[in-house]
């Protein structure tokens, strides 16, 4: 079962909108799916769930 999506209105610079439109056509995806992916990729490492962040942090100090 897919999670329920929430509508979200936002303002974009004209250049940003052009980039999104070009990417949507090029990738065959919707603008909203591109925005969703970009936001998750940008914010997940810092604000995502704690366990995966701890694993990434600790992987740098673990001994073989």
N, C-alpha and C positions, 0 to 999 in steps of 0.2 A: 504494500500500500504506500503510495506516494505521500509525502508530507503536504499539508495544505499550504498553498502559496498565498502571500499577502501582497495586495497591490501597493505600489509606492510611487508617488509622483515626485519628479525631480526636474530641476532646470539644468540645462547643459549649454556650454558654449557652442556656438555654431560649428566651430572646427571639430569639437568632440563629437558632435552629432554626425558630421560628415565621416569621421573615422569609423564610428559605429555602423553607419549605413554601408560603407564599403566592406567592412569586416563581415557583416551579416550576409551580404550578397556573396562574398568570396567563400565563406564557410558554410553557407546554406543554413544558417541558424537565425533565430530571432534576436533582435537587439536586446531584449530583456534577458535572454540566456547568456549573452556575452557580458552584460553588466553584472549579472549574478556571479558568473565565473571569475571575473576580474576582482570583484569585491572580496570573494572568498579567498582567492589566491593571495591578495594583498594583506588581508586582516587575520586570516586563520593562524599564521605562525605566532602572532603576538597576542591575539585575543581568543583563540580557540580553546578547546577543552584542555584541562591541565595535564592529564596523563600523557598524551602525545608530545606536548611541549617538554615535559620532564624527561621523557625518553630521548628526545633530540638533544637536550642539554647534557644528560648523563652519558650519552654515547661518545662524547668528546673526551671524557675523563676515565672511561672504563679501561681496565688493563686486559690484554689478551690472555 
